[in-house]
């Protein structure tokens, strides 16, 4: 299940977690709205639920982290290992491609 991400979460949680997936998105973004339920479904799947912590960050709410992560377009999914960026996927992505991305990076 996707957890809501706040700016303070990066230092409080993300740098301490072995593996984290954050979807940066916005409430006004149609592709973000389509991708959120897909990532939520995958985060709950047997294949991925124990491999990472999954978050959703609204770029209009988590402004500092979105800026620090150099988010230029939404949706953007970033995989972190102990707070260090490991992989990035930008743009609306079909479930099959998103699954492949997670399989390759978790």
Secondary structure, 3 states (H helix, E strand, C coil): CCEECCCCHHHHCHHHCCCEEEEEECCCCHHHHHHHHHHHHHHHCCCCCCCCEEEEEECCCCHHHHHHCCCCCCCEEEEEECCEEEEEEECCCCHHHHHHHHHHHC
